Amino acid sequence: MKSANKKAPYFFISPAIILLLIFSILPIFIALFISFTDLSLAGLADWSRVSFIGIDNYKNILADPIFIKAAGNTLYYVVIGVPLVVMISLGLAILINVGDGKFFSFMRLIFYSPSITNIVAVSVVWTFLYNPNIAIGLFNQILDLVGIAPVSWLLDPSVAKLSLIVLALWRGTGINMLIFLAALQGIPPEYYEAAELDGASKWNQLRYITVPMLKFSIFFVSVTTVIGWLQFFEEPFVMTEGGPLNSTTSISLFLYRNGFQLNEFGYAAAGSLILFVVIILITLFQLRGQLKNNENEI
Protein backbone atom coordinates (compact mmCIF):
# COMPACT_ATOMS: atom_id res chain seq x y z
CA MET A 1 0.00 0.00 0.00
CA LYS A 2 2.84 2.38 0.93
CA SER A 3 4.65 1.52 -2.30
CA ALA A 4 1.53 2.40 -4.33
CA ASN A 5 1.24 5.74 -2.54
CA LYS A 6 4.85 6.57 -3.39
CA LYS A 7 4.28 5.84 -7.08
CA ALA A 8 1.07 7.86 -7.29
CA PRO A 9 2.75 11.28 -7.80
CA TYR A 10 4.83 9.90 -10.66
CA PHE A 11 1.68 8.51 -12.26
CA PHE A 12 -0.05 11.90 -12.17
CA ILE A 13 2.88 13.88 -13.54
CA SER A 14 3.80 11.30 -16.19
CA PRO A 15 1.48 12.76 -18.92
CA ALA A 16 3.10 16.20 -18.50
CA ILE A 17 6.60 14.69 -18.58
CA ILE A 18 5.80 12.64 -21.70
CA LEU A 19 4.41 15.71 -23.50
CA LEU A 20 7.44 17.74 -22.42
CA LEU A 21 9.81 15.09 -23.78
CA ILE A 22 7.95 14.75 -27.10
CA PHE A 23 7.24 18.41 -27.88
CA SER A 24 10.12 20.25 -26.13
CA ILE A 25 13.14 18.09 -25.37
CA LEU A 26 13.09 15.82 -28.43
CA PRO A 27 12.82 18.74 -30.96
CA ILE A 28 15.91 20.31 -29.39
CA PHE A 29 17.99 17.19 -30.07
CA ILE A 30 16.53 16.90 -33.58
CA ALA A 31 17.44 20.55 -34.26
CA LEU A 32 20.92 19.88 -32.90
CA PHE A 33 21.34 16.97 -35.31
CA ILE A 34 19.96 18.94 -38.28
CA SER A 35 22.30 21.85 -37.53
CA PHE A 36 25.27 19.63 -38.46
CA THR A 37 23.80 18.82 -41.89
CA ASP A 38 22.93 20.66 -45.10
CA LEU A 39 19.29 19.56 -44.91
CA SER A 40 17.05 21.36 -47.39
CA LEU A 41 13.69 20.74 -49.05
CA ALA A 42 15.35 18.35 -51.47
CA GLY A 43 16.89 16.49 -48.54
CA LEU A 44 13.47 15.94 -46.99
CA ALA A 45 12.34 14.17 -50.16
CA ASP A 46 15.54 12.16 -50.53
CA TRP A 47 17.64 11.60 -47.40
CA SER A 48 20.59 10.42 -49.52
CA ARG A 49 21.05 14.08 -50.56
CA VAL A 50 21.66 15.14 -46.95
CA SER A 51 25.33 15.49 -45.98
CA PHE A 52 27.02 15.85 -42.64
CA ILE A 53 28.97 19.13 -42.74
CA GLY A 54 30.14 19.44 -39.13
CA ILE A 55 30.11 22.96 -37.71
CA ASP A 56 30.08 24.75 -41.08
CA ASN A 57 26.56 26.08 -40.47
CA TYR A 58 27.70 27.63 -37.20
CA LYS A 59 30.78 29.19 -38.82
CA ASN A 60 28.75 30.59 -41.71
CA ILE A 61 25.91 31.98 -39.62
CA LEU A 62 28.25 33.71 -37.17
CA ALA A 63 29.92 35.39 -40.17
CA ASP A 64 26.60 36.25 -41.86
CA PRO A 65 26.17 40.07 -41.82
CA ILE A 66 22.37 39.75 -41.82
CA PHE A 67 22.45 37.46 -38.77
CA ILE A 68 24.78 39.88 -36.98
CA LYS A 69 22.42 42.74 -37.85
CA ALA A 70 19.43 40.68 -36.65
CA ALA A 71 21.27 39.94 -33.38
CA GLY A 72 21.91 43.66 -32.90
CA ASN A 73 18.26 44.47 -33.62
CA THR A 74 17.12 41.80 -31.15
CA LEU A 75 19.44 43.18 -28.49
CA TYR A 76 17.97 46.65 -29.14
CA TYR A 77 14.44 45.28 -28.73
CA VAL A 78 15.37 43.58 -25.45
CA VAL A 79 17.25 46.53 -23.93
CA ILE A 80 14.50 49.05 -24.77
CA GLY A 81 11.41 46.88 -24.64
CA VAL A 82 11.83 44.72 -21.53
CA PRO A 83 12.27 47.52 -18.93
CA LEU A 84 9.38 49.45 -20.47
CA VAL A 85 7.04 46.43 -20.42
CA VAL A 86 7.89 45.59 -16.79
CA MET A 87 7.58 49.17 -15.53
CA ILE A 88 4.38 49.99 -17.44
CA SER A 89 2.74 46.69 -16.44
CA LEU A 90 3.68 47.22 -12.80
CA GLY A 91 2.51 50.84 -12.85
CA LEU A 92 -0.84 49.96 -14.40
CA ALA A 93 -1.37 47.11 -11.92
CA ILE A 94 -0.67 49.38 -8.94
CA LEU A 95 -3.00 52.12 -10.25
CA ILE A 96 -5.83 49.69 -10.98
CA ASN A 97 -5.34 47.89 -7.66
CA VAL A 98 -5.80 51.18 -5.79
CA GLY A 99 -9.32 51.64 -7.13
CA ASP A 100 -12.41 49.55 -6.59
CA GLY A 101 -15.57 49.30 -8.64
CA LYS A 102 -16.77 48.54 -12.14
CA PHE A 103 -14.67 51.23 -13.77
CA PHE A 104 -11.40 49.64 -12.63
CA SER A 105 -12.67 46.17 -13.59
CA PHE A 106 -13.43 47.60 -17.02
CA MET A 107 -9.92 49.06 -17.22
CA ARG A 108 -8.48 45.60 -16.60
CA LEU A 109 -10.40 44.39 -19.65
CA ILE A 110 -9.25 47.38 -21.71
CA PHE A 111 -5.56 46.83 -20.94
CA TYR A 112 -5.76 43.04 -21.25
CA SER A 113 -7.70 42.89 -24.53
CA PRO A 114 -4.66 43.68 -26.78
CA SER A 115 -2.96 40.53 -25.44
CA ILE A 116 -5.69 38.31 -26.85
CA THR A 117 -6.30 40.23 -30.08
CA ASN A 118 -5.20 38.54 -33.28
CA ILE A 119 -1.92 39.97 -34.54
CA VAL A 120 -3.23 40.22 -38.13
CA ALA A 121 -6.17 42.39 -37.04
CA VAL A 122 -3.78 44.44 -34.91
CA SER A 123 -1.43 44.93 -37.83
CA VAL A 124 -4.24 46.27 -40.05
CA VAL A 125 -5.21 48.88 -37.45
CA TRP A 126 -1.64 49.91 -36.64
CA THR A 127 -0.70 50.10 -40.31
CA PHE A 128 -3.31 52.84 -40.65
CA LEU A 129 -2.07 54.53 -37.46
CA TYR A 130 1.51 54.50 -38.76
CA ASN A 131 0.58 55.52 -42.31
CA PRO A 132 2.99 58.30 -43.42
CA ASN A 133 0.19 60.08 -45.33
CA ILE A 134 -1.23 62.84 -43.12
CA ALA A 135 -4.71 62.27 -44.57
CA ILE A 136 -4.69 58.65 -43.31
CA GLY A 137 -2.17 58.16 -40.49
CA LEU A 138 -3.54 59.22 -37.09
CA PHE A 139 -0.12 59.71 -35.49
CA ASN A 140 1.03 62.03 -38.25
CA GLN A 141 -2.26 63.94 -38.03
CA ILE A 142 -1.54 64.54 -34.32
CA LEU A 143 2.02 65.65 -35.11
CA ASP A 144 0.67 67.97 -37.80
CA LEU A 145 -1.63 69.65 -35.25
CA VAL A 146 1.41 70.68 -33.18
CA GLY A 147 3.42 71.71 -36.23
CA ILE A 148 5.74 68.70 -36.47
CA ALA A 149 6.57 67.24 -39.87
CA PRO A 150 5.17 63.76 -40.67
CA VAL A 151 7.30 60.77 -39.70
CA SER A 152 7.87 57.64 -41.78
CA TRP A 153 7.12 55.34 -38.87
CA LEU A 154 7.76 52.05 -40.66
CA LEU A 155 9.88 53.24 -43.58
CA ASP A 156 12.67 55.07 -41.76
CA PRO A 157 15.29 52.54 -40.50
CA SER A 158 16.02 54.68 -37.43
CA VAL A 159 12.34 54.94 -36.44
CA ALA A 160 10.93 51.57 -37.54
CA LYS A 161 12.37 49.62 -34.58
CA LEU A 162 10.88 52.07 -32.08
CA SER A 163 7.54 51.86 -33.88
CA LEU A 164 7.52 48.09 -33.48
CA ILE A 165 8.49 48.41 -29.81
CA VAL A 166 5.51 50.71 -29.20
CA LEU A 167 3.21 48.16 -30.83
CA ALA A 168 4.71 45.32 -28.79
CA LEU A 169 4.32 47.36 -25.59
CA TRP A 170 0.65 47.86 -26.39
CA ARG A 171 0.19 44.11 -26.86
CA GLY A 172 2.46 42.89 -24.06
CA THR A 173 1.53 44.90 -20.99
CA GLY A 174 -1.90 43.33 -20.38
CA ILE A 175 -0.86 39.79 -19.45
CA ASN A 176 1.96 41.02 -17.20
CA MET A 177 -0.41 43.51 -15.58
CA LEU A 178 -2.68 40.62 -14.57
CA ILE A 179 0.27 38.77 -12.99
CA PHE A 180 1.18 41.85 -10.94
CA LEU A 181 -2.48 42.39 -9.98
CA ALA A 182 -2.72 38.83 -8.65
CA ALA A 183 0.46 39.36 -6.63
CA LEU A 184 -0.75 42.73 -5.30
CA GLN A 185 -3.96 41.20 -4.02
CA GLY A 186 -1.88 38.64 -2.11
CA ILE A 187 -0.19 41.32 0.04
CA PRO A 188 -1.79 41.32 3.53
CA PRO A 189 -3.63 44.66 4.12
CA GLU A 190 -2.35 44.63 7.72
CA TYR A 191 1.05 45.72 6.41
CA TYR A 192 -0.42 48.93 4.98
CA GLU A 193 -2.56 49.54 8.07
CA ALA A 194 0.51 49.24 10.31
CA ALA A 195 2.47 51.55 7.99
CA GLU A 196 -0.29 54.19 8.08
CA LEU A 197 -0.36 54.05 11.89
CA ASP A 198 3.39 54.71 11.83
CA GLY A 199 2.81 57.71 9.56
CA ALA A 200 4.34 56.24 6.41
CA SER A 201 3.47 58.10 3.22
CA LYS A 202 1.99 56.38 0.16
CA TRP A 203 5.35 56.61 -1.58
CA ASN A 204 7.12 54.91 1.34
CA GLN A 205 4.42 52.22 1.47
CA LEU A 206 5.02 51.58 -2.22
CA ARG A 207 8.78 51.58 -1.80
CA TYR A 208 9.12 49.51 1.38
CA ILE A 209 6.05 47.22 1.23
CA THR A 210 4.63 46.86 -2.27
CA VAL A 211 7.80 46.54 -4.35
CA PRO A 212 9.63 44.16 -1.93
CA MET A 213 6.54 41.97 -1.69
CA LEU A 214 6.40 41.80 -5.49
CA LYS A 215 10.02 40.78 -5.98
CA PHE A 216 9.20 37.23 -7.09
CA SER A 217 6.52 38.47 -9.47
CA ILE A 218 8.92 41.06 -10.89
CA PHE A 219 11.56 38.36 -11.31
CA PHE A 220 9.11 36.01 -13.05
CA VAL A 221 7.81 38.74 -15.38
CA SER A 222 11.36 39.89 -16.15
CA VAL A 223 12.51 36.38 -17.08
CA THR A 224 9.50 35.57 -19.25
CA THR A 225 9.57 39.01 -20.89
CA VAL A 226 13.26 38.74 -21.76
CA ILE A 227 12.67 35.31 -23.28
CA GLY A 228 9.70 36.65 -25.24
CA TRP A 229 11.59 39.63 -26.63
CA LEU A 230 14.60 37.48 -27.55
CA GLN A 231 12.12 35.57 -29.73
CA PHE A 232 10.54 38.76 -31.11
CA PHE A 233 8.84 37.70 -34.33
CA GLU A 234 5.19 38.57 -34.96
CA GLU A 235 5.44 42.36 -35.04
CA PRO A 236 8.35 42.63 -37.55
CA PHE A 237 6.89 39.75 -39.58
CA VAL A 238 3.44 41.28 -40.12
CA MET A 239 4.31 45.00 -40.03
CA THR A 240 7.63 45.39 -41.89
CA GLU A 241 8.78 41.88 -42.96
CA GLY A 242 12.13 42.85 -41.49
CA GLY A 243 12.56 46.00 -43.56
CA PRO A 244 13.56 48.59 -44.42
CA LEU A 245 17.08 47.30 -45.18
CA ASN A 246 16.75 44.61 -42.48
CA SER A 247 16.60 47.35 -39.85
CA THR A 248 13.77 45.52 -38.02
CA THR A 249 14.82 41.93 -38.72
CA SER A 250 14.99 39.95 -35.48
CA ILE A 251 16.82 36.65 -35.00
CA SER A 252 13.54 34.72 -35.04
CA LEU A 253 12.51 36.36 -38.32
CA PHE A 254 15.95 35.63 -39.77
CA LEU A 255 15.55 31.96 -38.81
CA TYR A 256 12.06 31.84 -40.32
CA ARG A 257 13.30 33.23 -43.63
CA ASN A 258 16.14 30.74 -43.89
CA GLY A 259 14.12 27.77 -42.70
CA PHE A 260 10.75 28.24 -44.42
CA GLN A 261 11.42 30.62 -47.31
CA LEU A 262 14.94 29.64 -48.39
CA ASN A 263 14.54 25.99 -47.23
CA GLU A 264 17.97 25.97 -45.55
CA PHE A 265 16.87 23.90 -42.59
CA GLY A 266 20.36 23.04 -41.36
CA TYR A 267 21.41 26.69 -41.43
CA ALA A 268 18.24 27.79 -39.60
CA ALA A 269 18.64 24.98 -37.04
CA ALA A 270 22.18 26.20 -36.25
CA GLY A 271 20.81 29.71 -35.67
CA SER A 272 18.02 28.41 -33.47
CA LEU A 273 20.52 26.51 -31.32
CA ILE A 274 22.61 29.67 -30.92
CA LEU A 275 19.49 31.58 -29.85
CA PHE A 276 18.56 28.74 -27.48
CA VAL A 277 21.97 28.88 -25.79
CA VAL A 278 21.76 32.67 -25.46
CA ILE A 279 18.33 32.40 -23.82
CA ILE A 280 19.57 29.73 -21.39
CA LEU A 281 22.64 31.80 -20.41
CA ILE A 282 20.63 35.00 -19.86
CA THR A 283 18.01 33.12 -17.83
CA LEU A 284 20.71 31.50 -15.67
CA PHE A 285 22.29 34.94 -15.17
CA GLN A 286 18.94 36.36 -14.02
CA LEU A 287 18.35 33.36 -11.73
CA ARG A 288 21.80 33.72 -10.20
CA GLY A 289 21.19 37.41 -9.56
CA GLN A 290 17.88 36.64 -7.86
CA LEU A 291 19.46 33.96 -5.65
CA LYS A 292 22.25 36.36 -4.70
CA ASN A 293 19.72 39.01 -3.69
CA ASN A 294 17.87 36.47 -1.56
CA GLU A 295 21.10 35.47 0.19
CA ASN A 296 21.94 39.13 0.92
CA GLU A 297 18.50 39.66 2.46
CA ILE A 298 18.98 36.65 4.75
C-alpha positions as CSV (number, residue, x, y, z in Angstrom):
1,M,0.0,0.0,0.0
2,K,2.8,2.4,0.9
3,S,4.6,1.5,-2.3
4,A,1.5,2.4,-4.3
5,N,1.2,5.7,-2.5
6,K,4.9,6.6,-3.4
7,K,4.3,5.8,-7.1
8,A,1.1,7.9,-7.3
9,P,2.7,11.3,-7.8
10,Y,4.8,9.9,-10.7
11,F,1.7,8.5,-12.3
12,F,-0.1,11.9,-12.2
13,I,2.9,13.9,-13.5
14,S,3.8,11.3,-16.2
15,P,1.5,12.8,-18.9
16,A,3.1,16.2,-18.5
17,I,6.6,14.7,-18.6
18,I,5.8,12.6,-21.7
19,L,4.4,15.7,-23.5
20,L,7.4,17.7,-22.4
21,L,9.8,15.1,-23.8
22,I,8.0,14.8,-27.1
23,F,7.2,18.4,-27.9
24,S,10.1,20.3,-26.1
25,I,13.1,18.1,-25.4
26,L,13.1,15.8,-28.4
27,P,12.8,18.7,-31.0
28,I,15.9,20.3,-29.4
29,F,18.0,17.2,-30.1
30,I,16.5,16.9,-33.6
31,A,17.4,20.6,-34.3
32,L,20.9,19.9,-32.9
33,F,21.3,17.0,-35.3
34,I,20.0,18.9,-38.3
35,S,22.3,21.8,-37.5
36,F,25.3,19.6,-38.5
37,T,23.8,18.8,-41.9
38,D,22.9,20.7,-45.1
39,L,19.3,19.6,-44.9
40,S,17.0,21.4,-47.4
41,L,13.7,20.7,-49.0
42,A,15.3,18.3,-51.5
43,G,16.9,16.5,-48.5
44,L,13.5,15.9,-47.0
45,A,12.3,14.2,-50.2
46,D,15.5,12.2,-50.5
47,W,17.6,11.6,-47.4
48,S,20.6,10.4,-49.5
49,R,21.1,14.1,-50.6
50,V,21.7,15.1,-46.9
51,S,25.3,15.5,-46.0
52,F,27.0,15.9,-42.6
53,I,29.0,19.1,-42.7
54,G,30.1,19.4,-39.1
55,I,30.1,23.0,-37.7
56,D,30.1,24.8,-41.1
57,N,26.6,26.1,-40.5
58,Y,27.7,27.6,-37.2
59,K,30.8,29.2,-38.8
60,N,28.8,30.6,-41.7
61,I,25.9,32.0,-39.6
62,L,28.2,33.7,-37.2
63,A,29.9,35.4,-40.2
64,D,26.6,36.3,-41.9
65,P,26.2,40.1,-41.8
66,I,22.4,39.8,-41.8
67,F,22.4,37.5,-38.8
68,I,24.8,39.9,-37.0
69,K,22.4,42.7,-37.8
70,A,19.4,40.7,-36.6
71,A,21.3,39.9,-33.4
72,G,21.9,43.7,-32.9
73,N,18.3,44.5,-33.6
74,T,17.1,41.8,-31.1
75,L,19.4,43.2,-28.5
76,Y,18.0,46.6,-29.1
77,Y,14.4,45.3,-28.7
78,V,15.4,43.6,-25.4
79,V,17.3,46.5,-23.9
80,I,14.5,49.1,-24.8
81,G,11.4,46.9,-24.6
82,V,11.8,44.7,-21.5
83,P,12.3,47.5,-18.9
84,L,9.4,49.4,-20.5
85,V,7.0,46.4,-20.4
86,V,7.9,45.6,-16.8
87,M,7.6,49.2,-15.5
88,I,4.4,50.0,-17.4
89,S,2.7,46.7,-16.4
90,L,3.7,47.2,-12.8
91,G,2.5,50.8,-12.8
92,L,-0.8,50.0,-14.4
93,A,-1.4,47.1,-11.9
94,I,-0.7,49.4,-8.9
95,L,-3.0,52.1,-10.3
96,I,-5.8,49.7,-11.0
97,N,-5.3,47.9,-7.7
98,V,-5.8,51.2,-5.8
99,G,-9.3,51.6,-7.1
100,D,-12.4,49.6,-6.6
101,G,-15.6,49.3,-8.6
102,K,-16.8,48.5,-12.1
103,F,-14.7,51.2,-13.8
104,F,-11.4,49.6,-12.6
105,S,-12.7,46.2,-13.6
106,F,-13.4,47.6,-17.0
107,M,-9.9,49.1,-17.2
108,R,-8.5,45.6,-16.6
109,L,-10.4,44.4,-19.6
110,I,-9.3,47.4,-21.7
111,F,-5.6,46.8,-20.9
112,Y,-5.8,43.0,-21.3
113,S,-7.7,42.9,-24.5
114,P,-4.7,43.7,-26.8
115,S,-3.0,40.5,-25.4
116,I,-5.7,38.3,-26.9
117,T,-6.3,40.2,-30.1
118,N,-5.2,38.5,-33.3
119,I,-1.9,40.0,-34.5
120,V,-3.2,40.2,-38.1
121,A,-6.2,42.4,-37.0
122,V,-3.8,44.4,-34.9
123,S,-1.4,44.9,-37.8
124,V,-4.2,46.3,-40.1
125,V,-5.2,48.9,-37.5
126,W,-1.6,49.9,-36.6
127,T,-0.7,50.1,-40.3
128,F,-3.3,52.8,-40.7
129,L,-2.1,54.5,-37.5
130,Y,1.5,54.5,-38.8
131,N,0.6,55.5,-42.3
132,P,3.0,58.3,-43.4
133,N,0.2,60.1,-45.3
134,I,-1.2,62.8,-43.1
135,A,-4.7,62.3,-44.6
136,I,-4.7,58.6,-43.3
137,G,-2.2,58.2,-40.5
138,L,-3.5,59.2,-37.1
139,F,-0.1,59.7,-35.5
140,N,1.0,62.0,-38.2
141,Q,-2.3,63.9,-38.0
142,I,-1.5,64.5,-34.3
143,L,2.0,65.6,-35.1
144,D,0.7,68.0,-37.8
145,L,-1.6,69.7,-35.2
146,V,1.4,70.7,-33.2
147,G,3.4,71.7,-36.2
148,I,5.7,68.7,-36.5
149,A,6.6,67.2,-39.9
150,P,5.2,63.8,-40.7
151,V,7.3,60.8,-39.7
152,S,7.9,57.6,-41.8
153,W,7.1,55.3,-38.9
154,L,7.8,52.0,-40.7
155,L,9.9,53.2,-43.6
156,D,12.7,55.1,-41.8
157,P,15.3,52.5,-40.5
158,S,16.0,54.7,-37.4
159,V,12.3,54.9,-36.4
160,A,10.9,51.6,-37.5
161,K,12.4,49.6,-34.6
162,L,10.9,52.1,-32.1
163,S,7.5,51.9,-33.9
164,L,7.5,48.1,-33.5
165,I,8.5,48.4,-29.8
166,V,5.5,50.7,-29.2
167,L,3.2,48.2,-30.8
168,A,4.7,45.3,-28.8
169,L,4.3,47.4,-25.6
170,W,0.6,47.9,-26.4
171,R,0.2,44.1,-26.9
172,G,2.5,42.9,-24.1
173,T,1.5,44.9,-21.0
174,G,-1.9,43.3,-20.4
175,I,-0.9,39.8,-19.5
176,N,2.0,41.0,-17.2
177,M,-0.4,43.5,-15.6
178,L,-2.7,40.6,-14.6
179,I,0.3,38.8,-13.0
180,F,1.2,41.9,-10.9
181,L,-2.5,42.4,-10.0
182,A,-2.7,38.8,-8.6
183,A,0.5,39.4,-6.6
184,L,-0.7,42.7,-5.3
185,Q,-4.0,41.2,-4.0
186,G,-1.9,38.6,-2.1
187,I,-0.2,41.3,0.0
188,P,-1.8,41.3,3.5
189,P,-3.6,44.7,4.1
190,E,-2.3,44.6,7.7
191,Y,1.1,45.7,6.4
192,Y,-0.4,48.9,5.0
193,E,-2.6,49.5,8.1
194,A,0.5,49.2,10.3
195,A,2.5,51.6,8.0
196,E,-0.3,54.2,8.1
197,L,-0.4,54.0,11.9
198,D,3.4,54.7,11.8
199,G,2.8,57.7,9.6
200,A,4.3,56.2,6.4
201,S,3.5,58.1,3.2
202,K,2.0,56.4,0.2
203,W,5.3,56.6,-1.6
204,N,7.1,54.9,1.3
205,Q,4.4,52.2,1.5
206,L,5.0,51.6,-2.2
207,R,8.8,51.6,-1.8
208,Y,9.1,49.5,1.4
209,I,6.1,47.2,1.2
210,T,4.6,46.9,-2.3
211,V,7.8,46.5,-4.3
212,P,9.6,44.2,-1.9
213,M,6.5,42.0,-1.7
214,L,6.4,41.8,-5.5
215,K,10.0,40.8,-6.0
216,F,9.2,37.2,-7.1
217,S,6.5,38.5,-9.5
218,I,8.9,41.1,-10.9
219,F,11.6,38.4,-11.3
220,F,9.1,36.0,-13.1
221,V,7.8,38.7,-15.4
222,S,11.4,39.9,-16.1
223,V,12.5,36.4,-17.1
224,T,9.5,35.6,-19.2
225,T,9.6,39.0,-20.9
226,V,13.3,38.7,-21.8
227,I,12.7,35.3,-23.3
228,G,9.7,36.6,-25.2
229,W,11.6,39.6,-26.6
230,L,14.6,37.5,-27.6
231,Q,12.1,35.6,-29.7
232,F,10.5,38.8,-31.1
233,F,8.8,37.7,-34.3
234,E,5.2,38.6,-35.0
235,E,5.4,42.4,-35.0
236,P,8.4,42.6,-37.5
237,F,6.9,39.8,-39.6
238,V,3.4,41.3,-40.1
239,M,4.3,45.0,-40.0
240,T,7.6,45.4,-41.9
241,E,8.8,41.9,-43.0
242,G,12.1,42.9,-41.5
243,G,12.6,46.0,-43.6
244,P,13.6,48.6,-44.4
245,L,17.1,47.3,-45.2
246,N,16.8,44.6,-42.5
247,S,16.6,47.3,-39.8
248,T,13.8,45.5,-38.0
249,T,14.8,41.9,-38.7
250,S,15.0,40.0,-35.5
251,I,16.8,36.7,-35.0
252,S,13.5,34.7,-35.0
253,L,12.5,36.4,-38.3
254,F,16.0,35.6,-39.8
255,L,15.6,32.0,-38.8
256,Y,12.1,31.8,-40.3
257,R,13.3,33.2,-43.6
258,N,16.1,30.7,-43.9
259,G,14.1,27.8,-42.7
260,F,10.8,28.2,-44.4
261,Q,11.4,30.6,-47.3
262,L,14.9,29.6,-48.4
263,N,14.5,26.0,-47.2
264,E,18.0,26.0,-45.6
265,F,16.9,23.9,-42.6
266,G,20.4,23.0,-41.4
267,Y,21.4,26.7,-41.4
268,A,18.2,27.8,-39.6
269,A,18.6,25.0,-37.0
270,A,22.2,26.2,-36.3
271,G,20.8,29.7,-35.7
272,S,18.0,28.4,-33.5
273,L,20.5,26.5,-31.3
274,I,22.6,29.7,-30.9
275,L,19.5,31.6,-29.8
276,F,18.6,28.7,-27.5
277,V,22.0,28.9,-25.8
278,V,21.8,32.7,-25.5
279,I,18.3,32.4,-23.8
280,I,19.6,29.7,-21.4
281,L,22.6,31.8,-20.4
282,I,20.6,35.0,-19.9
283,T,18.0,33.1,-17.8
284,L,20.7,31.5,-15.7
285,F,22.3,34.9,-15.2
286,Q,18.9,36.4,-14.0
287,L,18.4,33.4,-11.7
288,R,21.8,33.7,-10.2
289,G,21.2,37.4,-9.6
290,Q,17.9,36.6,-7.9
291,L,19.5,34.0,-5.6
292,K,22.3,36.4,-4.7
293,N,19.7,39.0,-3.7
294,N,17.9,36.5,-1.6
295,E,21.1,35.5,0.2
296,N,21.9,39.1,0.9
297,E,18.5,39.7,2.5
298,I,19.0,36.6,4.8
